[in-house]
Amino acid sequence: MTTSNDRPPEVRHSPVMLHRCLELLGPALGAPGAVVVDCTLGLGGHSEALLDGFPSARLIGLDRDPQALRLAGERLARFGDRATLVPAVYDELPDVLARLGVPGVAGVLFDLGVSSMQLDEDERGFSYARDAPLDMRMDQTGGPSAADVLNTYPPGELVRVLRAYGEEKFARKIVEAVVRRRANAPFTTSAELVALIREALPQAAKRTGGNPAKRTFQALRIEVNGELTVLERAMPAAVDALAVGGRIAVLSYHSLEDRLVKRVLAAGAAHTAPPELPVIPEQYQPRLRLLTRGAEQASEEEVQANRRAAPARLRAAERVREAG
């Protein structure tokens, strides 16, 4: 029998808002040798389309997940040396470009959050819909798992994680239940945590908003992988890496990511002159031009075909000036 893990990457993964990403990045990728960086390679769907759509471009693909790098490498092998895949977290972009001798890039793409592969593989523990070990590490070769966080963090720190990263209103109730449970036996599986959350929350909270565990799972995943901390470093680094005329496109999947992306792009698109200056000198002019009005969303047709596109928010900008 064929499982979801046996299917080829192009069947397992539908790249979100693919045509719009290509449309936004495309004007920067026509020159021979233009370099585009896929900071979240995953199964390589966006990267494959970029290489197919812009035959003179070269791609650098980053991912911290060894399995993703292997599968994407198989998918992109037909492009030969036009695709360079690097095991790295996306805030390591400046170091990667320095090692490869690339002074500036024409395009940068981020497709944030958890990948289709990680959601589909039960042993990764990302999904609250299936019982699995509480892992949630994007790179399983090291670092604490979600179970380690639940079983060892002080109560106050757990409350902070659930509130800050899951925007969970009932963080204290959930953590109180976690602390009582872990005093008797450590958490090991996702089903144990889902059951505890269902018991801890008020009835009214369980009747709306989908699975009541989703906010806690999001918070644990972000904490385990340091996602927001990494993104806070990666976004300014990506803007700095763009050559003039280069473009950046970012797909976010929850409000915390989207707010951070919006803040960095909006800051780059604003002038930095003191308010008393009647004329804004060149060195204070914006570095970026926004390419989207707010955050764009997937069409109804795409969401019907791919439910994982539903929460996606896309923002993009173009580099219009060197740093002052």
C-alpha positions in Angstrom: 0.0 0.0 0.0 1.2 3.5 -0.8 1.3 5.9 2.1 1.5 9.7 2.0 5.2 9.5 2.7 5.8 7.3 -0.3 4.3 9.8 -2.8 6.7 12.0 -4.8 7.1 15.6 -3.6 5.1 17.1 -6.5 2.1 15.0 -5.4 2.5 15.5 -1.7 2.9 19.3 -1.8 0.9 22.0 -3.6 2.9 25.3 -3.4 0.7 28.0 -1.9 -0.1 31.1 -4.1 2.5 29.9 -6.6 1.5 31.9 -9.6 1.3 35.1 -7.6 4.7 34.5 -6.1 6.2 34.0 -9.6 4.4 37.2 -10.8 5.8 39.3 -8.0 9.4 37.9 -8.1 9.5 37.6 -11.9 10.5 41.1 -13.0 13.7 40.8 -11.0 14.7 37.3 -12.4 15.1 37.9 -16.1 18.8 38.8 -16.2 21.3 36.0 -16.9 22.7 34.6 -13.7 20.1 36.3 -11.5 20.2 34.6 -8.1 16.9 33.8 -6.2 17.0 32.4 -2.7 14.2 30.1 -1.5 14.7 30.5 2.3 12.2 27.7 3.1 12.9 25.1 0.5 10.6 22.3 1.9 9.7 19.9 -0.9 10.9 22.3 -3.5 7.6 23.2 -5.2 8.2 27.0 -5.4 11.9 26.4 -6.3 11.0 24.1 -9.2 8.6 26.6 -10.6 11.1 29.4 -10.3 13.8 27.4 -12.1 11.3 26.4 -14.8 9.8 29.8 -15.2 13.1 31.8 -15.3 15.6 29.6 -17.3 18.5 32.1 -16.8 18.2 32.3 -13.0 20.1 30.4 -10.4 18.6 29.2 -7.1 19.9 28.9 -3.6 17.6 26.8 -1.4 17.9 26.7 2.4 16.3 24.3 4.8 17.1 23.0 8.3 15.3 19.7 7.7 17.7 17.0 6.3 14.8 15.0 4.9 13.4 18.1 3.0 16.9 18.7 1.5 17.1 15.2 0.3 13.7 15.1 -1.3 14.0 18.6 -2.8 17.4 17.6 -4.1 15.9 14.7 -6.0 13.1 16.9 -7.4 15.6 19.6 -8.5 18.4 17.3 -9.8 17.4 17.9 -13.4 18.5 21.6 -13.1 22.1 20.6 -12.3 24.3 23.4 -11.0 21.5 26.0 -11.4 20.3 24.8 -8.0 22.5 25.0 -4.9 20.9 23.5 -1.8 22.3 24.3 1.7 21.5 22.9 5.1 20.8 26.1 7.0 18.2 28.0 9.0 17.1 31.1 7.1 18.6 33.6 9.5 22.0 32.2 8.3 21.4 33.8 4.9 24.2 36.3 5.1 26.7 33.6 6.0 25.5 31.3 3.2 25.8 34.1 0.6 29.3 35.0 1.9 30.4 31.4 1.7 29.1 31.1 -1.9 30.6 34.4 -2.9 27.2 36.0 -3.8 27.3 39.7 -3.0 23.6 40.4 -3.7 20.5 38.6 -4.9 17.7 39.4 -7.3 14.9 37.6 -5.3 14.1 36.1 -1.9 11.1 33.9 -1.1 9.9 32.9 2.3 7.1 30.3 2.7 6.9 30.3 6.5 5.5 27.8 9.0 5.4 24.1 9.0 5.8 22.2 5.7 3.4 19.8 4.1 5.9 17.0 4.6 6.2 17.7 8.3 2.5 17.9 8.8 1.9 14.6 6.9 4.5 12.5 8.8 3.0 11.3 12.0 6.3 10.7 13.7 7.1 14.4 13.5 4.3 15.3 15.9 3.2 18.6 14.3 -0.4 17.7 13.9 -3.0 17.7 16.6 -5.3 15.6 14.5 -3.2 12.4 14.8 -1.6 10.7 17.7 2.2 10.9 17.5 5.3 11.5 19.6 5.4 15.1 20.8 8.4 16.2 18.8 7.8 19.2 16.5 11.4 19.8 15.7 12.0 20.8 12.1 15.6 19.5 12.5 15.3 16.2 14.5 19.1 15.9 14.8 19.2 18.1 18.0 17.6 20.5 20.3 14.6 20.1 22.8 11.3 18.6 21.6 7.8 19.8 22.4 7.7 17.1 25.0 10.8 18.5 26.6 9.2 21.9 26.7 6.0 20.6 28.3 7.8 18.5 30.8 10.6 20.8 32.0 9.6 24.5 31.6 8.6 26.3 34.7 4.9 27.1 34.8 5.3 30.9 34.3 7.5 30.3 31.2 4.9 27.9 29.8 2.2 30.5 30.2 4.4 33.0 28.4 4.9 30.6 25.5 1.2 29.8 25.1 0.2 33.5 25.4 2.9 35.0 23.2 3.1 32.4 20.5 -0.4 30.8 20.5 -2.4 33.9 21.6 -4.1 31.4 23.9 -6.6 33.2 26.3 -6.7 30.1 28.6 -3.0 29.7 28.8 -3.0 29.6 32.7 -5.8 27.0 32.8 -3.9 24.8 30.4 -0.6 25.1 32.1 -2.1 24.4 35.5 -3.5 21.1 34.0 -0.1 20.4 32.4 1.7 20.8 35.7 -0.7 18.5 37.6 -0.4 15.9 34.9 3.4 16.0 34.5 3.9 15.5 38.2 2.6 12.0 37.8 3.9 11.1 34.3 5.7 13.0 31.6 4.0 13.9 28.3 5.1 11.7 25.4 2.3 11.9 22.7 0.2 14.5 21.0 -3.0 12.7 21.9 -2.2 13.1 25.6 -1.9 16.8 25.2 -5.0 17.2 23.1 -7.1 15.3 25.6 -5.8 17.4 28.5 -6.6 20.7 26.6 -10.1 19.5 25.9 -10.6 18.8 29.6 -9.0 22.0 30.8 -10.9 24.5 28.6 -14.4 25.8 29.4 -17.2 24.3 27.3 -17.9 27.6 25.5 -14.3 27.8 24.3 -14.5 24.3 22.7 -17.6 25.2 20.6 -15.9 27.7 18.3 -12.7 28.3 16.5 -11.9 24.7 15.4 -9.7 22.3 17.4 -9.1 23.7 20.8 -5.5 22.4 20.8 -4.4 24.3 17.7 -3.2 27.4 19.5 -1.1 25.4 22.0 0.4 23.3 19.2 1.3 26.4 17.3 2.9 27.9 20.4 5.0 24.8 21.1 6.1 24.5 17.5 7.3 28.2 17.4 9.1 27.8 20.8 10.8 24.5 19.8 12.1 25.9 16.5 12.7 29.5 17.6 10.6 30.5 14.6 9.8 34.1 15.5 13.3 34.8 16.9 14.8 33.5 13.6 12.4 35.5 11.5 13.2 38.7 13.4 16.8 38.2 12.3 16.1 36.8 8.8 13.8 39.5 7.5 16.2 42.5 7.8 19.0 40.2 6.5 17.0 39.3 3.5 16.2 42.9 2.7 19.9 43.8 3.0 20.8 40.9 0.7 18.7 42.3 -2.2 20.4 44.2 -5.0 18.6 47.3 -6.2 15.7 46.1 -8.3 15.6 42.8 -6.3 12.3 41.6 -4.9 11.2 39.8 -1.7 8.0 37.8 -1.3 6.9 36.4 2.1 4.0 33.9 2.8 2.9 33.9 6.4 0.4 31.6 8.1 -0.5 33.3 11.4 -0.8 36.8 12.7 2.4 36.8 14.6 4.5 36.1 11.5 2.5 38.5 9.4 2.8 41.4 11.8 6.6 40.9 11.9 6.9 40.8 8.1 4.6 43.8 7.8 6.7 45.8 10.3 10.0 45.1 8.5 8.7 45.9 5.0 6.8 49.0 6.1 9.9 50.3 7.8 11.9 49.8 4.6 9.3 51.6 2.6 9.2 54.7 4.9 11.6 57.6 4.8 13.9 58.0 7.8 14.3 61.8 7.7 13.9 63.9 10.8 10.4 65.5 10.8 11.6 69.1 10.7 13.3 68.7 7.3 11.3 70.4 4.5 12.9 68.3 1.8 14.0 64.7 2.2 17.6 64.1 1.2 18.5 61.0 -0.8 20.1 59.2 2.1 16.8 59.3 4.0 14.6 58.1 1.1 12.8 54.6 1.4 14.9 51.5 0.5 11.8 49.5 -0.5 8.7 49.9 -2.6 5.7 47.8 -1.4 4.3 45.6 -4.2 1.1 44.4 -2.4 -1.7 46.4 -0.9 -1.7 45.0 2.6 -1.5 41.2 2.7 -2.9 39.3 -0.2 -4.8 36.0 0.3 -5.3 32.9 -1.8 -8.3 32.7 -4.1 -11.4 30.8 -3.1 -10.6 28.3 -5.9 -7.1 27.7 -4.5 -8.4 27.2 -1.0 -11.0 24.7 -2.2 -8.2 22.8 -3.9 -5.6 23.1 -1.1 -7.0 23.8 2.4 -3.5 24.7 3.6 -3.7 27.9 1.5 -6.6 29.2 3.6 -4.5 31.1 6.3 -1.8 32.3 3.9 -1.0 36.0 3.8 1.4 37.2 1.1 3.4 40.5 1.2 6.1 41.6 -1.2 8.5 44.5 -1.8 11.2 45.7 -4.2 14.5 47.2 -3.3 14.7 50.7 -4.8 17.8 52.1 -3.2 21.1 51.2 -1.6 21.4 51.6 2.1 22.1 55.2 3.2 
